[in-house]
Amino acid sequence: MWEYFLVFLGAAIPWLEIALVIPVGIVAGLSPFWVMVLAFTGNLLTVIIVIIGFDKIQVWWMKRQEAKGKSSSKRSERAKEIWSKYGLPGLALLGPILIGTHIAAFIGMKLGADKKWTTLWLTISIALWTLTFGILTALGFDFFVKEN
């Protein structure tokens, strides 16, 4: 039971997220179904918190960047490039593998995306990547473990 809680918590933490947590959980021998459900739920929950609390997070982020003397990061610049080429759907779908879902949500909102559309596209993206990481890990791990 403890391991499943760690899957949920790991997926909720930015920079760990589903791309790392799902393969690690499945390879550790946990149920792929429950790993995917809990990772999806943990990641989506914190992304929704970022979207709902965007205004307060933006004020905090700007103060933090000013204190550090930074104008923007490599991830931020990458996200802006994705946004200009593909818009919100592209940012949401590519975000989990290139910059992280939380950063994709924040930058999408910062660039003017509506909260409703950001939530919808990131939900779709997290679901698709959860299935992708989960199924490929489960199939790949089974391929290497089975004896011929």
C-alpha positions as CSV (number, residue, x, y, z in Angstrom):
1,M,0.0,0.0,0.0
2,W,2.9,2.3,0.9
3,E,4.4,1.9,-2.6
4,Y,1.2,3.0,-4.3
5,F,1.1,6.2,-2.1
6,L,4.6,6.9,-3.3
7,V,3.5,6.5,-6.9
8,F,0.7,9.1,-6.3
9,L,3.0,11.4,-4.5
10,G,5.8,11.1,-7.0
11,A,3.5,11.9,-9.9
12,A,2.2,14.9,-8.1
13,I,5.7,16.4,-7.6
14,P,7.0,18.5,-10.5
15,W,10.1,17.1,-12.2
16,L,9.3,13.6,-11.2
17,E,5.9,13.3,-12.8
18,I,4.5,10.4,-14.8
19,A,7.4,9.9,-17.2
20,L,9.6,8.7,-14.4
21,V,7.1,7.4,-11.8
22,I,5.1,5.0,-14.0
23,P,8.1,3.1,-15.4
24,V,9.7,2.9,-11.9
25,G,6.4,1.7,-10.3
26,I,5.8,-1.0,-12.9
27,V,9.4,-2.2,-13.0
28,A,9.2,-2.4,-9.2
29,G,6.5,-5.0,-9.6
30,L,3.4,-2.9,-8.8
31,S,0.2,-3.4,-10.7
32,P,0.4,-1.5,-14.0
33,F,-3.3,-0.6,-13.7
34,W,-3.0,0.9,-10.2
35,V,0.3,2.6,-11.0
36,M,-1.3,4.3,-14.0
37,V,-4.5,5.3,-12.2
38,L,-2.6,6.8,-9.2
39,A,0.0,8.5,-11.3
40,F,-2.6,10.1,-13.5
41,T,-4.6,11.2,-10.5
42,G,-1.6,12.6,-8.6
43,N,-0.3,14.5,-11.6
44,L,-3.6,15.9,-12.7
45,L,-4.5,17.0,-9.2
46,T,-1.5,19.2,-8.8
47,V,-1.8,20.5,-12.4
48,I,-5.4,21.6,-11.6
49,I,-4.1,23.3,-8.4
50,V,-1.6,25.2,-10.6
51,I,-4.3,26.2,-13.0
52,I,-6.8,27.3,-10.3
53,G,-4.1,29.1,-8.3
54,F,-2.4,30.6,-11.3
55,D,-2.7,34.2,-10.3
56,K,-1.1,33.7,-6.9
57,I,1.6,31.4,-8.3
58,Q,2.4,34.0,-11.0
59,V,3.0,36.7,-8.4
60,W,5.2,34.3,-6.4
61,W,7.1,33.2,-9.5
62,M,7.8,36.8,-10.6
63,K,9.2,37.8,-7.2
64,R,11.4,34.7,-7.2
65,Q,12.8,35.4,-10.7
66,E,13.5,39.0,-9.7
67,A,15.3,37.9,-6.6
68,K,17.4,35.6,-8.6
69,G,18.0,38.2,-11.3
70,K,16.7,35.9,-14.0
71,S,14.5,36.8,-16.9
72,S,13.6,33.3,-18.2
73,S,14.8,29.8,-18.2
74,K,15.6,27.3,-20.9
75,R,12.4,25.4,-20.2
76,S,10.4,28.7,-20.4
77,E,12.0,29.5,-23.7
78,R,11.3,26.0,-25.1
79,A,7.7,26.3,-24.0
80,K,7.3,29.6,-25.8
81,E,8.7,28.1,-29.0
82,I,6.2,25.2,-28.7
83,W,3.4,27.7,-28.0
84,S,4.2,29.8,-31.1
85,K,4.3,26.7,-33.3
86,Y,1.5,24.5,-32.0
87,G,-0.6,26.6,-29.5
88,L,-2.1,25.3,-26.4
89,P,-2.8,21.7,-27.7
90,G,0.9,21.3,-28.7
91,L,2.1,22.7,-25.4
92,A,-0.1,20.4,-23.5
93,L,0.7,17.3,-25.5
94,L,4.5,17.9,-25.7
95,G,4.8,19.4,-22.2
96,P,5.0,16.2,-20.2
97,I,8.1,15.0,-22.1
98,L,9.8,18.3,-22.9
99,I,9.2,20.6,-19.9
100,G,6.8,18.9,-17.5
101,T,3.1,19.2,-17.1
102,H,3.1,21.8,-14.3
103,I,5.4,24.1,-16.2
104,A,3.3,23.6,-19.4
105,A,0.2,24.6,-17.4
106,F,1.8,27.6,-15.9
107,I,3.3,28.9,-19.2
108,G,0.1,28.2,-21.1
109,M,-1.8,30.3,-18.7
110,K,0.9,33.0,-18.7
111,L,0.7,33.2,-22.5
112,G,-3.0,33.8,-22.3
113,A,-4.7,30.3,-22.4
114,D,-8.1,30.0,-20.8
115,K,-8.3,28.0,-17.6
116,K,-11.0,25.7,-19.0
117,W,-9.1,24.9,-22.2
118,T,-5.8,24.5,-20.3
119,T,-7.5,22.0,-18.0
120,L,-9.1,20.1,-20.9
121,W,-5.9,19.8,-22.9
122,L,-3.7,18.9,-20.0
123,T,-6.1,16.2,-18.9
124,I,-6.1,14.7,-22.4
125,S,-2.3,15.0,-22.5
126,I,-1.7,13.4,-19.1
127,A,-4.2,10.6,-19.9
128,L,-2.4,9.8,-23.3
129,W,1.1,9.9,-21.7
130,T,-0.1,7.8,-18.8
131,L,-1.3,5.1,-21.2
132,T,1.8,5.4,-23.3
133,F,4.3,5.1,-20.5
134,G,2.2,2.5,-18.7
135,I,1.6,0.2,-21.6
136,L,5.0,0.5,-23.1
137,T,6.7,-0.2,-19.8
138,A,4.4,-3.1,-19.0
139,L,4.9,-4.7,-22.4
140,G,8.7,-3.9,-22.5
141,F,9.3,-5.2,-19.0
142,D,7.3,-8.4,-19.8
143,F,9.4,-8.8,-23.0
144,F,12.7,-8.8,-21.1
145,V,11.5,-10.8,-18.1
146,K,9.8,-13.8,-19.9
147,E,12.0,-16.7,-20.7
148,N,11.8,-18.3,-24.2
